[in-house]
């Protein structure tokens, strides 16, 4: 399972020479109301088993949650479904707020 740090993801998102990865946020709707990484798509963790086939197995995908635990579980699930380019955002949006976007609200 690949892990990507918030700083490496921020650098990756700034690289115009590569297609942007799918930022799959698996937090609950109320969490997304507090904060989210721009451009992320919401798919709450509980809905992933019924909805994973909506995603492109070959697209680079970074799974995001609050601290990295739920996203790690979802990323592992996606790997078992044949996703070849999936990573977990280590530290989640909390890490993003502490390392990349210091103005992001936290909870």
N, C-alpha and C positions, 0 to 999 in steps of 0.2 A: 504494500500500500504506500503510495507516494504521499508525502507530506509537503505542503508548501507554506512558507512563512508569509505573514502579512506583507513584509517588505518585498519579498520576491514576487508575490502576486501583484503588488502595486507596480513594480518595475515591468513585469510581464504585460500588464494592461496598458502601459505607456508605449510598448513596442508596436509601432504601426506596421512593421514589416511582417507581423504574424496575425492570423485571424484571432479575434478575441475568443477566449474560452467561454463556455456557458458557466455562469455563476449561479449555482443551484442552492438557494437558501431554503433549508428544511425546518426553519423555526416556525412557531405558531403565528397566526395573523396579528395577535396583540403585540408580539415581539417586533414584528416588522413595522408596526406603527411607531415604535420608539426610535428605531434606527435601522438602516440597511445600507449595504454597499451599492452605490449607483450601478444600475444595469443588471442587478441580480433578478432572477426569476424565482418566484415563490412556489414551493411544493412541500407543504408540511410533512414531516417525517411519517406520520401515520397514514398519509395518502400515497406514499411512494410505492408500496407493493401493488397497488391497483393502477398506478399511473406511470410507472417507469417506462412503459413502452412508448410513451409520448416523446421520449428523449432519443437523441441520436447517439447510438452506441459508439460511433467513431469520432464524435466531436470531443475535443478536449473539454473536460468538465471539472470544475472545482466546486466541491460541496462545502457549504457554510452553515454553521449554527452559532450558538452563543459563545461557547468555549472550545469546541472541537470534538466533543464526545459523541453527540448525536450525528454530526456530519461524518465522523469516522465510521460509525455503524452503517450509515446509508452508503458511503463510498464502498465499503466492503460488500454490501448487498449488490450494488451496481456492478462491481467486478465479477461477482458470481453470475450475473446476468449477461456477461460477455462484453462489458464496457472495457475498452482497451486503454483509454486515456483519461483516467479519473484520479483526482487528488483530493486530499482533505486539507482545508485551511486550518493549520495548527493555531490554536489560540482563538479561533473564531472571530466574530465581530468585536469581542472584547479586546483581542490582540490587535485587530485592525485599528480600533479607537486609541489604543495605547501607543502604537508604532507608526501609524500612517495618517489617520485623520483625528488629530487631537481635539477637534471641535465636535466630533460625533457624540451624541448623547449616549450615556451608558445606563445600564440597569443591573 
